[in-house]
C-alpha cells in the first residue's frame, strides 16, 4: 500500500489490526496490515512469526492462529 497507508488499487483486502502495536516492522505503525486477497481463502501468515489475528469475512468472524484458521467455537475452518 501507499506512502501514507492508503490502498492504491481496487480489489479484495483483508485488514489485520494489532491494537497493542506489536504487529512488526512490515505493519503500518505496527498496528495495521493490509493483505490483498488473490485466492478464494486466506492462506498466509503475516510476518516472520505467526500472530493471532481476528478476521471478518462476509460477515463471519474467525481467528488465524499459527497459520490455522478457527471459527469462534474453536473448530478448524477448512
ABEGO torsion letter per residue (X at the ends): XBAAGBBABBEBBBBBBBAAGAAEAABBGGABBBBBBABABBABBBEABBBBBBBBBGGBBBBBBGGBBBBAAGBBBX
